[in-house]
Amino acid sequence: MQNVQQLSQQEQFAKWLHGKQFFYEKIHPVLNGYLGQNDAKNRLKEIFRTRELPEDLEPLWARIHH
C-alpha cells in the first residue's frame, strides 16, 4: 500500500482504482441521494444505454453489427 501512495494521483487512478468497486461504494450511494433509490445494476445499465460509444470502439461495434 505504501508503494501505491507514493505514486502520483493520476497513476493511482490509472493502475490501482477498481472502477466497479468504486461505482458501487462511492458513486451509487451519492446518485441514490440525488436521484432516489434505484438498484445499482439497473442504474449502470441506464448510464451505459445513454452514453456515446467511445471512439476507439466504433470500428469494432460497426463490424459486429454488419
Secondary structure, DSSP 8 states (H G I E B T S, - for coil): -HHHHTS-HHHHHHHH--HHHHIIIIIHHHHHHHH----HHHHHHHHHHHS---GGGHHHHHHHT-
